[in-house]
Amino acid sequence: MIKIENLFFSYTSSPPYILDGINLEIQDGEYVSVLGENGSGKSTLMRLLLKLIKPTKGNIQLQAKRIGYVPQKNDFSNSNFPITVYEMLDSYRRILKIKSKNVIMENLKQVGMSEFAKALVGTLSGGQNQKTLIARALIGDPDLLILDEPSTGVDINSQREIYGFLKKINKEKNITIISVEHNLDAAISNSTLIYHLINGQGHLCTPKKYADEYLNIKRKDDTIA
C-alpha cells in the first residue's frame, strides 16, 4: 500500500529537516495511528501522503486507488453558510463524478447521520460534524482513509462511536487507515500499528509495545513519549 524510502522534508528545501530520513512500509488493511508531540512532523507526513506537498528528498510509493481524507473541521463548521449535510456530500459526489445519489444516504446511514441529512452543517455538534466528514470521505469507496485527529472537539460518546466505526470498516472492508492522533488511549485500543515521530524520525511498533514503552517512560519522568 505505502512505501516511504529515505524521505527528507523541509519547507525551505534545506536543513534542518522536519522529517529526517523516514523509512516506512504500511501494508493493505493496517490501521496505523501516528503519534508525536506538536511539531514532530505528523501533519507534514499526512500532507506528503496526500500529495499536497512534495518531498525534499526521497520517495513515496502509494498504491491506493482512491484516498479519503477526514480533516478536523470542514469549511462550514460553526458558520451560517446555508448548506445542508446532504448538499455537502452531494457536492463531493459530483466532484468525484459518481452518478448514483444513493451513496449519500448509504454513507450517512453507515455513520448514524441519516436523520441529519437536511440539517445545516453549521448547526452540528463536534461529533456529528466528524461523522459527516467521515461519510463524505467514504464516498467513492476509498481503499485508504487518512484522518487528522478525529476525536478533537468530540464528546466521549461520539468518540466511542467514531472509533468503533473506524475499527469496523478497517476489519470488514479492509480499508487501510492512517490517523494522526493525540488520543493515546484510542490509538492503543484501535490500531494494529503505531508510528511514533520524534525529532523528525519515526519508529513503527505494535500498540502493546508502544504502551509498554510509554508506561515505562511515564514511570520514570511522568511525561508522554
Summary of the structure (lengths in Angstrom):
residues: 225
radius of gyration: 18.0
end to end distance: 27.6
largest distance: 57.3
contacts: 704
relative contact order: 0.19
helix: 38%
strand: 24%
